[in-house]
Amino acid sequence: MRRQYLTAPEVARYAGINENELIRAICNRGAIDGVSLPEALSHAPLSVRLWLRDDVMLFTHALNRARAALKFAKQNRKRSNQSR
């Protein structure tokens, strides 16, 4: 049976992001590529803070969609500039 909770390094690994980028975003209460971070179960120190696996899955899915949209928009801008 899989674990229901993930630690910060596991969240970073699952989401495919650099652990330092995740920690920086957590400390600044920000977002990564415009996607808000999932809420942790408590505001414990980062070494023991936990996130629900389902929340991390939703975050990762949203992050992948946002990155794909950014990539698509960048490609379209490049194509439109070439056609002029």
Contacts in CASP RR format, 6 or more apart in sequence:
PFRMAT RR
TARGET T0000
AUTHOR 0000-0000-0000
METHOD contacts of the structure
MODEL  1
MRRQYLTAPEVARYAGINENELIRAICNRGAIDGVSLPEALSHAPLSVRL
WLRDDVMLFTHALNRARAALKFAKQNRKRSNQSR
2 53 0 8 1.000
3 53 0 8 1.000
4 52 0 8 1.000
4 53 0 8 1.000
5 41 0 8 1.000
5 50 0 8 1.000
5 51 0 8 1.000
5 52 0 8 1.000
5 53 0 8 1.000
6 14 0 8 1.000
6 50 0 8 1.000
6 51 0 8 1.000
6 52 0 8 1.000
6 53 0 8 1.000
6 56 0 8 1.000
7 48 0 8 1.000
7 49 0 8 1.000
7 50 0 8 1.000
7 51 0 8 1.000
8 19 0 8 1.000
8 22 0 8 1.000
8 23 0 8 1.000
8 26 0 8 1.000
8 46 0 8 1.000
8 47 0 8 1.000
8 49 0 8 1.000
9 19 0 8 1.000
11 22 0 8 1.000
11 38 0 8 1.000
11 51 0 8 1.000
11 56 0 8 1.000
12 18 0 8 1.000
12 19 0 8 1.000
12 21 0 8 1.000
12 22 0 8 1.000
13 19 0 8 1.000
14 56 0 8 1.000
14 57 0 8 1.000
14 60 0 8 1.000
15 22 0 8 1.000
15 56 0 8 1.000
15 59 0 8 1.000
15 60 0 8 1.000
15 63 0 8 1.000
16 60 0 8 1.000
17 32 0 8 1.000
17 63 0 8 1.000
21 32 0 8 1.000
22 32 0 8 1.000
22 37 0 8 1.000
23 46 0 8 1.000
25 31 0 8 1.000
25 32 0 8 1.000
25 37 0 8 1.000
26 37 0 8 1.000
26 40 0 8 1.000
26 46 0 8 1.000
30 36 0 8 1.000
30 37 0 8 1.000
31 37 0 8 1.000
32 63 0 8 1.000
33 63 0 8 1.000
33 66 0 8 1.000
33 67 0 8 1.000
33 70 0 8 1.000
34 66 0 8 1.000
35 59 0 8 1.000
35 62 0 8 1.000
35 63 0 8 1.000
35 66 0 8 1.000
37 59 0 8 1.000
38 51 0 8 1.000
38 52 0 8 1.000
38 55 0 8 1.000
38 56 0 8 1.000
38 58 0 8 1.000
38 59 0 8 1.000
39 51 0 8 1.000
39 55 0 8 1.000
40 49 0 8 1.000
40 50 0 8 1.000
40 51 0 8 1.000
41 49 0 8 1.000
41 50 0 8 1.000
41 51 0 8 1.000
41 52 0 8 1.000
42 49 0 8 1.000
42 50 0 8 1.000
43 49 0 8 1.000
44 50 0 8 1.000
END
